[in-house]
Amino acid sequence: MGETARQTENEQKKEFLRSYQRAKQAVSRLEAEQDELRLSQLYTRAIRYDGVPGGKSERDLSDYMSAYDEAEREIIKAKYEKMKVFQRIRNCIDAMEDETEKDILEMKYLRDWSFERIAVKLGYTYRHTIRLHGEALKHFKMS
């Protein structure tokens, strides 16, 4: 494989691995959205509408609860899709043979550590850590 093709392949692998952090951020946003939705549901349930002039009818509450349930299902579905990304990336890393290469990819892409921090943790120089990262990418398979 030519040098340019290898660089392109490595960039694709890095992009794939970086998708872990993007999925993690998306799950955090979805969890915040789900929390807000639950709070609004609790607030709606806490209000008593019976006997209040011009209060909401039972049908309005039923429509609201139906919409709430649908929104929550959509959030759960979206979270599930993002969690499948987590699992796929983790499985690809776990399938690697070399434990040091696994550690480097996990620390870099799953934990979002800098190369400096990884080097200190593993007891290597910064430069050697970069070389090991390159070797790890070479052995990494996106399947």
WOURDA-V681122 format. One record per residue. N is the residue number from 1. SS is DSSP state (h for helix, s for strand, l for the rest). PSI is psi in degrees with one decimal (999 if undefined). OMEGA is omega in radians with two decimals (none if undefined). Layout:
n-><N N>
ss-><SS SS>
psi-><PSI PSI>
omega-><OMEGA OMEGA>
This chain:
n-><1 2 3 4 5 6 7 8 9 10 11 12 13 14 15 16 17 18 19 20 21 22 23 24 25 26 27 28 29 30 31 32 33 34 35 36 37 38 39 40 41 42 43 44 45 46 47 48 49 50 51 52 53 54 55 56 57 58 59 60 61 62 63 64 65 66 67 68 69 70 71 72 73 74 75 76 77 78 79 80 81 82 83 84 85 86 87 88 89 90 91 92 93 94 95 96 97 98 99 100 101 102 103 104 105 106 107 108 109 110 111 112 113 114 115 116 117 118 119 120 121 122 123 124 125 126 127 128 129 130 131 132 133 134 135 136 137 138 139 140 141 142 143>
ss-><l l h h h h h h h h h h h h h h h h h h h h h h h h h h h h h h h h h h h h h h h h h h h h l l l l l l l l l l l h h h h h h h h h h h h h h h h h h h h h h h h h h h h h h h h h h h h h l l l l h h h h h h h h h h h h l l l l h h h h h h h h l l l h h h h h h h h h h h h h h l l l l>
psi-><133.8 161.3 -42.5 -42.2 -40.1 -41.4 -43.0 -43.3 -42.4 -38.4 -38.8 -40.0 -43.3 -43.2 -43.5 -47.8 -37.7 -23.0 -18.5 -48.8 -37.4 -40.7 -38.5 -42.3 -40.4 -40.8 -40.3 -43.3 -42.8 -38.3 -38.5 -41.7 -40.6 -40.5 -44.4 -41.1 -43.8 -39.9 -42.0 -34.8 -43.5 -41.9 -43.9 -39.5 -29.4 -23.5 130.6 124.9 -9.8 135.9 1.5 123.3 128.5 12.7 169.4 146.0 166.3 -35.2 -40.4 -42.3 -39.0 -42.6 -40.9 -46.9 -36.5 -43.6 -39.6 -49.4 -42.4 -43.6 -42.9 -39.1 -41.4 -40.7 -45.1 -41.6 -43.9 -41.1 -41.3 -43.4 -41.1 -36.9 -27.3 -34.4 -46.2 -51.6 -40.4 -45.2 -45.1 -42.7 -39.9 -41.8 -44.9 -26.7 -11.3 152.2 -42.3 122.0 -37.4 -42.0 -40.0 -47.9 -44.9 -47.2 -38.8 -47.9 -40.8 -47.8 -30.9 -38.4 -12.6 39.0 153.4 161.2 -33.9 -46.5 -39.8 -44.6 -44.7 -46.1 -42.9 -10.1 26.6 165.7 162.3 -47.0 -41.9 -36.4 -41.3 -43.5 -44.6 -35.3 -43.0 -41.8 -40.7 -42.2 -37.8 -38.2 -12.3 135.0 132.3 48.1 999>
omega-><-3.13 -3.11 -3.14 3.12 3.13 3.11 3.12 3.12 3.12 3.10 3.09 3.11 3.11 3.13 3.08 -3.13 3.11 -3.14 3.07 -3.12 3.10 3.11 3.11 3.09 3.12 3.11 3.10 3.10 3.14 3.10 3.07 3.11 3.12 3.09 3.11 3.13 3.13 3.10 3.13 3.10 3.11 3.13 -3.13 3.13 -3.09 -3.13 3.08 -3.09 -3.08 3.10 -3.14 3.11 3.13 -3.13 -3.13 3.08 3.11 3.14 3.11 3.13 3.11 3.10 3.13 -3.11 3.10 3.11 3.10 -3.13 3.13 3.13 -3.13 3.09 3.12 3.13 -3.14 3.12 3.14 3.10 3.14 3.13 3.13 3.14 3.04 3.06 3.10 -3.03 3.14 -3.14 3.13 3.12 3.12 3.11 -3.13 -3.12 -3.13 -3.08 -3.03 -3.09 3.13 3.11 3.06 -3.12 -3.11 -3.13 3.11 -3.13 -3.08 -2.97 -3.13 3.12 3.12 3.12 3.05 3.09 3.12 -3.12 3.11 -3.13 3.13 -3.12 -3.09 3.13 3.12 3.01 3.09 -3.08 3.13 3.10 3.09 3.12 3.13 3.09 3.10 3.09 3.13 3.11 -3.14 -3.10 -3.10 3.10 -3.11 -3.12 none>
